[in-house]
Amino acid sequence: MKPDAHPTADDGPVLTIEGLSTGIRLRKADVAAVSGVDLHLRRGETLGLVGESGCGKSMTGLSVMGLLPPGGGITAGSIKLAGRELVGLPDKHYQRIRGNEIAMIFQDPMTSLNPTKTIGEQVAEPVRLHRGASPKQARDRALDMLALVGIARPAERLGQYPHELSGGLRQRVMIAMALSCEPKVLIADEPTTALDVTVQAQVLRLLHDLKDRLGMAMLLITHDMGVIAQWADRVSVMYAGGIVESARTGELFTGMRHPYAQALLACTPRLTQRRDRTLFSIPGSPPDLAHPPAGCRFAARCAHATDRCRSEAPPLTEDRPGHTLACWNPVDGPLGPVAAEAQTAPETPAEPAEPVLAIDDLAKEYATGRSLLRGAKRSVKAVSGVSFSVEPGRTFGLVGESGCGKSTLARMIVALEKPSSGGVTALGGELGELRGRGLRRHRRNLQMMFQDPFDALDPRMRIGAILREPFAAQGIGTAAEQLAAVRDLLDEVGLPHTVLERYPHEFSGGQRQRIALARALALNPRVIVADEPVSALDVSIRSQVLNLMRRLQAKHGLTYVVISHDLTVVRYLADTVGVMYLGKLVEIGSPDDIYLRAAHPYTAGLIAAIPEPDPDAEPPGDRDGMDTEMPSPFDPPSGCRFRTRCPRAQARCAEEEPVLRDFDPGHSAACHFPLREPQPAAAQVG
């Protein structure tokens, strides 16, 4: 069950938004980013604002904060804080409210914190500005706030800079800054999107507890339906600048009425998703808000749309007490499993074969150039003794928290990094022994998809040139033959030929990832290493890309290595799953072994931290999980590297490093005190 909320019903709303419309003036057009939004928020309550990227969620929060970007302005409506009108308030007066009575936590703390100021200075700044505190009083308050948000050794952290902290600690610092003046309203804009699932659970639990302790109201902005289900009291669903449905959380998840809310929940990945079925996805993409459609803005993507929907916009009306809706043809509750799994997904080959990829005792250390007091060089132990193999046409999934070495391992697999020791055998060739033309020829069959396609595609090149580049680099075909091959690639990934003359910035995230996949397929590779292939995408676009990857694998016999911190993505794609922690492979097995019969406490902690899109489910913070962050790879703990976070750790764990032991055929884990009994020693293989 979601933690009890304590909104003070006898008080009026602390924040009231009525008919809010916000526009952004660009050089060529005006964008209607927010259109007629109505929201209210009471003391002690959490209101979840959910929707896809670009729907206006963040712009609504920035409108309340008075922090709209250049060219942005409120064109209509009212924003009242405890009855006081904020729209039209002079900047000088707004500055007294911002950070004092209303505070905001931003999505990426690394870009929100000042890299030139210490943590102590930044947390103390709101107290000095709004409360007139002396330097000592402000420092003492900063110390108290860092302790309040659960940062260990707060006095030590005061003198550190943002780059010296992990992502989870930086987000805690942002929370400490936002709450230092005990605001009436806290706006949390995607506060955990950039964080691992374990840290996400810690931060959300912290926000909930502090909200109750300080009596705040919280606007929780996110695209994650699991987060909304677990932590929001009420939900407003936003699409293309407007609110399409609002209700109490339990009522919306069990009896939503708008087709978009229904589709958004159906797209949300679950650990129970059957791997032999295609993921549900919403067709198309949101409309261009510079030229919004005349009728319902969801009509072009809606299976229930009629001519009336395309010509006349539905008003937001009360469907039942406390449940508002903007739809001409409402639905009744979530999609059933038959509707959500209408197509059978392609099956991967079942016959065992010689591995197409073999990783043998792979290790990578990075020298830092910094020495300890006695002159010993320090190094980052990114990957330590990892071994596994992948058969043709299969998918190996690699999961773990940020900093565990997943991406370094991916770069070594495709020979973008040289290992410190160990080897990679791909397609019968030892990559460490290949040089020059031999390595280049080998790379035809070994391609990589990167996490952010916007960074991976040259912004100065048109799509046609980007897709022709692999053929030109390998000296394959004439110009006409290359163009024909490029058109075939676009057909494969479901993009029209008209995209050839466009630039990467003209596409959505999902379209850019399709282009990146087309480029990876250009030379007909046998192995594709996908590093976080869908982490930068909305849930509705994510399912489209995952379905595409499965379809192309079945068609071309591709072998995938999929690296992700999202356990639901790996659960759906992978035939075998490896769990990494601080450079080591701690557990490996089939998806059912890992997700249903986990042997390692770290694996169990990762799974327990996943927020379920079910308001009645137990929140991640209430389960047995990890409440501290991963140690530094500079100085990993002795013995078992997980022991400093493990609830089962004993003295042996500090003295002796565990080795992989078999639990079932194909299932092994490295733990002295596992969650299950391993096979008898006589049955252990090698």
Secondary structure, 3 states (H helix, E strand, C coil): CCCCCCCCCCCCCCEEEEEEEEEEECCCCEEEEEEEEEEEECCCCEEEEECCCCCCHHHHHHHHHCCCCCCEEEEEEEEEECCEECCCCCHHHHHHHECCCEEEECCCHHHHCCCCCCHHHHHHHHHHHHHCCCHHHHHHHHHHHHHHCCCCCHHHHCCCCHHHCCHHHHHHHHHHHHHCCCCCEEEEECCCCCCCHHHHHHHHHHHHHHHHHHCCEEEEEECCHHHHHHHCCEEEEEECCEEEEEEEHHHHHHHCCCHHHHHHHHHCCCCCCCCCECCCCCCCCCCCCCCCCCCCCCHHHCCCCCHHHHHCCCCCEEEECCEEECCCCCCCCCCCHHHHCCCECCCCCCCCCCCCEEEEEEEEEEEEEEECCCCCEEEEEEEEEEEEEECCCCEEEEECCCCCCHHHHHHHHCCCCCCCEEEEEECCEEHHHCCHHHHHHHHHHEEEECCCHHHHCCCCCCHHHHHHHHHHHHCCCCHHHHHHHHHHHHHHHCCCHHHHHCCHHHCCHHHHHHHHHHHHHCCCCCEEEEECCCCCCCHHHHHHHHHHHHHHHHHHCCEEEEEECCHHHHHHHCCEEEEEECCEEEEEECHHHHHHCCCCHHHHHHHHCCCCCCCCCCCHHHCCCCCCCCCCCCCCCCCCCCHHHCCCCCHHHHHCCCCEEEEECCEEEECCCCCCCCCCHHHCCC
